[in-house]
Amino acid sequence: MDWSVVIVGLGCFIAAFINAAFATGGVFIVLGTLTLVFPPSVAIPLMGPMSAGSLLGRIGFFWKDIDWRICLLFVGGSLIGVVVGVSIFF
């Protein structure tokens, strides 16, 4: 048995529980767990996909309570920020 899968899986489960209970801190647990198994150059890009299950679950549970106007404003501002950031970075 590959213990790295168990460590990452357990860490993501604990992170989802902490994030659901306290609404913060789960991402840091995921990052800490991933750095136990992977080097930081691999762990940091994997942090988003590892947290996606918990985030998608919350979206599913609270679908009716989401204020979609705020989401659209956030997405619009994020797209503008991405375009400006990419043009400055490159």
Order of alpha helices (4+ residues) and beta strands (2+ residues): alpha-alpha-alpha-alpha
